[in-house]
Amino acid sequence: MITEAVPNTWQDLQEQTAQILRECGWSAETEVTVATVRGQVELDVLATETVQGREYKAIVECKNWASRVPQAVIHSFRTVVGDIGAHSGYIVSRAGFQAGAYQVRPEQRRSI
């Protein structure tokens, strides 16, 4: 389903993202609330996949904003990825990212 459809709402973006992950073999849910050491966090998309008996977890933050995502969002999201023990995290943005967001150190980028 990799799609050319442009989402109209943030809910559409979340559901399209979850659907793409499902088509890639992941189980995916939208708007999932999870507990962390810092309190509860609502995830836009939580995806899980089991490979050889081991579960892998990925989270996705969906930004259907007209403006670019700032660096602070990247740092906050990285914290959530670590707090819930996800193996990977992705930010999907309609408008792209501010220049500072690209300045996150390469070793940090690999974890999100």
Phi, psi and omega in degrees: 000005180318125198241154172260357181294132178267124181293140179275330184227169176294330178294320177299317180297317178299313183293320177296320178297314179298320180296319177299317179296320178299318180293341176269005175099002179272154165271133184221137177234152176252155177050062181258129177264128179232152178270138174233174178296340181261004182119188182277145180228138174263124179266139177293311178220130173243123181239140177228151179214137177252124180235121180049045176081000180249131181271132175249142184235132175231144175238152181229130173258122183255123181242101177265046183273154173281340180256162181285151181285128180278165181302324182301325178294321179298313181296317179297317181295319178302322178297316179296317179305313180291319183297324182266358178075028178289149178280334178203161178215146183226144173245123178256123184232131177291323187257358180093202187228147174292159183305319181298332180294331179281350182270004173298135185304142182307320181293335176280325181298325182296333183274352178235000000 
